[in-house]
Each structure stands twice: as structure tokens, then as C-alpha cells.
């Protein structure tokens, strides 16, 4: 009976760590999302250049999409280290839980 209770406690104690692991993976993929947003933003800027027909383009019209592209890349690069930290935290603590289960106490 005690082993069954320990198993339930282990599952409950690992649940938040699995959430940390999942969120960490998403944050680690931040540069990929930032790069994708950069592609969409720059495509929007180039589309605006194309639709003007080669006339003089007002830089203020392009500014919004280019700035959005740059911000998304910067945000992706900033959140990535936090994701790595969350992954390491979750994996280390999951391993500690597994080791404590295996101890003869």
C-alpha cells in the first residue's frame, strides 16, 4: 500500500516539472518564432515596395513592418536563455525525484 501512495505522490510532484519542461521548450524555440515573424514582416515590407510600382517610397510606411520584424527577433533571442534555464531546472529536479524513489529509505 505504501508503494502505491509513493507512486501517486511522485506523479503529483512531477506534474509541475513537466509543465516547466514544456514551457521551457517553447521558450527555447523563441529564436525560431522570431525568425518566422521576421520573414513575414520583411515579406510585408517588400510587398509594400512592390505595390507602389517603383515610385519613391515613404520610409515611414515601411517602418512599422521592419520594426515589428526586428522586435520579434530580439524577443525570441531574449527568451531563449530563460527556456534553457527552465529545462535544466525541470530535468535536474525530475532526476532528483527519480533518485529519491530508488533509495532504500
C-alpha positions, 0 to 999 in steps of 0.5 A: 500500500505504501508503494502505491501512495509513493507512486501517486505522490511522485506523479503529483510532484512531477506534474509541475516539472513537466509543465516547466519542461514544456514551457521551457521548450517553447521558450527555447524555440523563441529564436525560431518564432522570431525568425518566422515573424521576421520573414513575414514582416520583411515579406510585408515590407517588400510587398509594400515596395512592390505595390507602389510600382517603383515610385519613391517610397515613404520610409515611414510606411515601411517602418512599422513592418521592419520594426515589428520584424526586428522586435520579434527577433530580439524577443525570441533571442531574449527568451531563449536563455530563460527556456534553457534555464527552465529545462535544466531546472525541470530535468535536474529536479525530475532526476532528483525525484527519480533518485529519491524513489530508488533509495532504500529509505 
